[in-house]
Amino acid sequence: MPSSQRTFVTAVQKYCAENGIAVETRSEGWLMVMRKGSRRHLAYGYDVGLNSAVTHRIANDKAATAELLEMNGIACVPHAFFPGPALSGYVPATGTWDAMLGLLRQNPDGIVVKPNEGTSGNLVFKVFDRPALERAVGEAFSLNLNLAISPYLEIKNEVRVILVDDLPVIVYGKSRPSITGDGVHSILQLALAAMPTQRLSAILPRMVGDLDSATLDTVLPSGRHHILNWRHNLDAGAEPVLLPQGAVRERCVELAIKAAKSIDLRFGSIDVVQVDNSWRILEINSGVVMEALGRTHPDLVYAAYAAALDKVFG
């Protein structure tokens, strides 16, 4: 999809048309210039410009976000920061490899290696041993200046809370693709049969990359449920499911508001995860991406962007 046709661009253009605001769309949709009378306002990427530059940078930095959350006593998934070779001037004299190996030893269930900045689950690796760590670090540093390492956790549920100031405008869970064994067909065969074509294009590359051929050929006992992807990313095939009113929604919103206040975030999305029976913050995003949600709930997505723009122009 061309950048100029993104849900974000369409929403901003619609808002401006409805509110008498002139808008120019430049740089293939990544830069939008809004004018109302003598006032000019800019939007870039998925950022409507409601947050400060410092808040935006912190939210884009997984390790810095985790440190601020810990300082404020907010339960979160820890992320350790590691600069890459291109930032050799900032690497400790002892290097970083021993510290990475130390985290691997301290987490027998594995670690997750990912770019310290970025979204969508790209270049995110689950690592259990030293060779896998070497591959993951090499690939991450090939395209990124730094990376973050967190412990691998068995996440039961992941919920995204989209806030405008303290108002939760959208709250949804991320339902990962799954199959149920029939005692006859393999995991791969069941996945191919069960998933719509448009979802397979997102699911298969991650699934094949994570599982060896023996696992893909495994025939599950009848009735056994199997998750096809350990990641909860929508770009990896998970589906958004709006969360109904109730205790879970209230807890996730409460935690998300605390997290947003800790970095002075006014508009953003906060990912809250359930590990065992407790909830904690996974990460915060100041650029609100709702392309997948927009395919099923376009009116809700527009209302969220409009609420943020009301704050800008209100």
SETORGU-331601 format. One record per residue (C-alpha): x, y, z. Coordinates in steps of 0.1 Angstrom, whole numbers, padded with zeros to 4 digits, always signed. Example, Ala and Ser with C-alpha at 12.3 -4.5 7.8 and 13.67 -1.06 7.14 Angstrom:
+0123-0045+0078/+0137-0011+0071/
***
This chain:
+0000+0000+0000/+0014+0034-0009/+0023+0056+0020/-0001+0082+0008/-0030+0057+0012/-0023+0048+0048/-0052+0050+0073/-0034+0078+0092/-0032+0100+0060/-0068+0093+0052/-0080+0101+0087/-0060+0134+0088/-0073+0145+0054/-0109+0137+0065/-0106+0156+0097/-0092+0186+0080/-0120+0186+0054/-0146+0184+0082/-0131+0211+0102/-0122+0238+0077/-0084+0231+0079/-0063+0233+0048/-0039+0204+0044/-0010+0196+0021/+0003+0160+0019/+0040+0158+0009/+0068+0132+0009/+0045+0104-0003/+0022+0109+0027/+0049+0110+0054/+0047+0148+0059/+0014+0166+0063/+0011+0204+0067/-0021+0217+0082/-0032+0254+0082/-0061+0271+0099/-0060+0308+0097/-0025+0320+0106/-0017+0288+0124/+0004+0260+0109/+0007+0225+0123/+0028+0195+0111/+0022+0158+0113/+0050+0133+0104/+0048+0096+0099/+0022+0084+0125/+0028+0113+0148/+0002+0141+0150/+0026+0164+0169/+0008+0163+0203/+0037+0149+0222/+0069+0168+0230/+0101+0158+0211/+0116+0144+0243/+0086+0122+0250/+0086+0110+0214/+0123+0100+0217/+0119+0082+0250/+0088+0063+0238/+0108+0052+0207/+0136+0039+0230/+0126+0006+0246/+0154+0006+0272/+0149+0042+0282/+0112+0036+0285/+0117+0006+0307/+0141+0025+0330/+0116+0054+0335/+0089+0029+0342/+0110+0011+0368/+0120+0045+0384/+0083+0052+0388/+0075+0018+0403/+0054+0007+0373/+0056-0030+0365/+0072-0036+0331/+0093-0059+0310/+0130-0049+0315/+0150-0040+0284/+0188-0037+0285/+0205-0013+0260/+0235-0023+0239/+0251+0001+0214/+0263-0014+0181/+0297-0013+0164/+0288+0020+0146/+0287+0036+0180/+0320+0023+0191/+0328+0055+0210/+0299+0047+0234/+0308+0011+0239/+0324+0003+0274/+0361-0006+0273/+0351-0041+0283/+0328-0044+0253/+0292-0057+0254/+0294-0094+0245/+0300-0106+0281/+0270-0086+0293/+0249-0102+0266/+0260-0137+0275/+0254-0128+0312/+0217-0120+0304/+0215-0153+0285/+0228-0172+0315/+0205-0154+0339/+0174-0163+0318/+0173-0201+0313/+0139-0197+0295/+0156-0176+0269/+0159-0139+0259/+0145-0117+0232/+0168-0096+0210/+0153-0067+0191/+0162-0033+0178/+0160-0008+0206/+0140+0015+0183/+0113+0005+0159/+0079-0013+0158/+0061-0041+0139/+0082-0070+0153/+0109-0068+0126/+0142-0083+0135/+0129-0097+0168/+0145-0130+0178/+0139-0155+0206/+0173-0168+0217/+0181-0198+0238/+0219-0204+0232/+0251-0187+0222/+0251-0194+0184/+0215-0181+0182/+0226-0150+0201/+0255-0144+0177/+0231-0146+0147/+0205-0124+0163/+0230-0097+0173/+0246-0097+0139/+0213-0093+0120/+0201-0066+0144/+0232-0046+0142/+0234-0049+0104/+0204-0026+0101/+0203-0008+0135/+0227+0013+0156/+0217-0004+0188/+0196-0032+0203/+0177-0041+0234/+0176-0075+0252/+0147-0085+0274/+0139-0118+0291/+0117-0142+0272/+0083-0144+0290/+0054-0167+0283/+0028-0139+0275/-0007-0152+0279/-0024-0120+0266/-0013-0087+0251/-0036-0057+0252/-0030-0024+0234/-0044+0008+0250/-0046+0039+0228/-0048+0071+0249/-0055+0107+0243/-0044+0123+0275/-0061+0101+0301/-0089+0090+0278/-0087+0054+0265/-0101+0059+0230/-0094+0023+0219/-0086-0009+0239/-0080-0041+0221/-0064-0075+0226/-0041-0092+0200/-0053-0127+0191/-0025-0148+0177/-0032-0172+0149/-0037-0208+0161/-0048-0243+0149/-0063-0273+0166/-0048-0307+0159/-0069-0335+0143/-0045-0364+0147/-0040-0367+0109/-0026-0335+0094/+0007-0317+0102/+0010-0282+0118/+0019-0268+0084/-0010-0285+0066/-0035-0273+0092/-0022-0237+0091/-0025-0236+0053/-0060-0250+0054/-0072-0228+0083/-0058-0193+0075/-0072-0169+0049/-0048-0161+0021/-0043-0125+0033/-0033-0137+0068/-0010-0165+0055/+0013-0139+0038/+0019-0124+0073/+0020-0157+0093/+0040-0181+0071/+0073-0162+0069/+0075-0158+0107/+0063-0194+0113/+0088-0210+0089/+0116-0188+0103/+0108-0199+0139/+0101-0236+0134/+0123-0263+0118/+0109-0287+0093/+0105-0315+0118/+0082-0293+0139/+0062-0281+0109/+0056-0318+0100/+0045-0327+0135/+0010-0342+0137/-0008-0329+0168/-0032-0351+0187/-0069-0344+0181/-0081-0314+0200/-0047-0300+0210/-0045-0263+0206/-0014-0248+0190/-0003-0212+0187/+0014-0205+0153/+0034-0175+0164/+0050-0165+0197/+0048-0129+0187/+0016-0108+0193/+0023-0083+0165/-0005-0076+0141/+0020-0075+0112/+0028-0111+0122/-0008-0123+0117/-0024-0115+0150/-0059-0101+0149/-0072-0071+0169/-0102-0079+0192/-0119-0051+0210/-0118-0056+0248/-0152-0054+0265/-0158-0035+0297/-0146-0054+0328/-0118-0060+0352/-0092-0069+0326/-0099-0037+0306/-0099-0016+0337/-0066-0030+0349/-0049-0025+0315/-0062+0011+0312/-0051+0020+0347/-0016+0007+0341/-0014+0023+0307/-0024+0057+0321/+0003+0055+0348/+0029+0045+0321/+0019+0074+0298/+0022+0099+0327/+0056+0086+0336/+0070+0099+0302/+0045+0128+0298/+0028+0110+0268/-0004+0127+0256/-0012+0106+0225/+0002+0071+0221/-0003+0034+0223/+0007+0013+0253/+0012-0025+0251/+0002-0042+0284/+0010-0079+0287/-0002-0107+0311/+0026-0129+0325/+0013-0156+0348/-0015-0137+0367/+0001-0102+0366/+0000-0074+0341/+0030-0052+0331/+0040-0028+0304/+0058-0042+0274/+0064-0009+0255/+0051+0025+0246/+0047+0040+0211/+0042+0077+0205/+0035+0071+0168/+0000+0054+0167/-0002+0029+0139/-0037+0015+0133/-0036+0001+0098/-0047-0034+0108/-0074-0022+0131/-0086+0002+0104/-0095-0027+0081/-0122-0039+0106/-0130-0008+0126/-0124+0023+0104/-0149+0045+0122/-0132+0038+0156/-0098+0045+0142/-0109+0078+0127/-0125+0088+0160/-0092+0081+0178/-0071+0103+0154/-0099+0129+0155/-0097+0130+0193/-0060+0137+0192/-0064+0164+0165/-0091+0180+0186/-0065+0185+0213/-0041+0200+0187/-0066+0225+0173/-0091+0228+0202/
***
